[in-house]
Amino acid sequence: MDTDRLDDLLQRCWDYLEEGAGSARSPFHTAVLGSIEAGAPHLRTVVLRSADRGACRVLCHTDARSAKARQIDAGAPVSWLLYDPQRKVQLRLQGQAAVHAGDALAEQRWRASAAGSRRCYLVEPGPGAVLASRGSTLPEALRHRRPEAEETAPGWANFAVVAAAVESIDWLHLTADGHRRARFRRRADGWESDWIAP
């Protein structure tokens, strides 16, 4: 987007995030989510499930038994990295996140999830467990077919939502004639915006 108006650019950033949450074909559908544990960064690819510009919040789903859930559970700072190679636009988000499991938000997101997606939460043992050999940890009966909705019910106990309050957005546009970059920081009365050096 070619604009000199930072307000317009902030809205375009949220357009991109909403596009990513709404379409598996969007390059912004998958993001790298970063968290910290024992002073070390931990990165993983997640699916952007919701972007709410009014609440300044983005969501992804996770297994409640995962390392990311443990790292984020205490309201830890997180960062998100998204990139569209066609538009040559990078978005970096920072904020505080919380894990929702067994609550109203988790239930809403669970009900909105397809049975094929819910199947991921049926794995045993949970994410990160050491295995005796290579292989899937999905139930044998569901490895080669989509489950029926009722078959996924046991996965609810392992399902969680990572909800991140977006406190800053860093937009970068890569161009041959010179990159452009802007930073948006949320304040109590709205967003503070600046053009910054790439």
Stockholm file with secondary structure:
# STOCKHOLM 1.0

chainA/1-198         MDTDRLDDLLQRCWDYLEEGAGSARSPFHTAVLGSIEAGAPHLRTVVLRSADRGACRVLCHTDARSAKARQIDAGAPVSWLLYDPQRKVQLRLQGQAAVHAGDALAEQRWRASAAGSRRCYLVEPGPGAVLASRGSTLPEALRHRRPEAEETAPGWANFAVVAAAVESIDWLHLTADGHRRARFRRRADGWESDWIAP
#=GR chainA/1-198 SS CCCSCHHHHHHHHHHHHHHHHHCTTSGGGEEEEEEEETTEEEEEEEECCEEETTTTEEEEEEETTSHHHHHHTTTCEEEEEEEETTTTEEEEEEEEEEEECSSHHHHHHHHHSCHHHHGGGGCSSCTTCCCSSSCCCSCGGGTTSCCCGGGGGGGGGGEEEEEEEEEEEEEEECCTTCCEEEEEEEETTEEEEEEECC
#=GC SS_cons         CCCSCHHHHHHHHHHHHHHHHHCTTSGGGEEEEEEEETTEEEEEEEECCEEETTTTEEEEEEETTSHHHHHHTTTCEEEEEEEETTTTEEEEEEEEEEEECSSHHHHHHHHHSCHHHHGGGGCSSCTTCCCSSSCCCSCGGGTTSCCCGGGGGGGGGGEEEEEEEEEEEEEEECCTTCCEEEEEEEETTEEEEEEECC
//
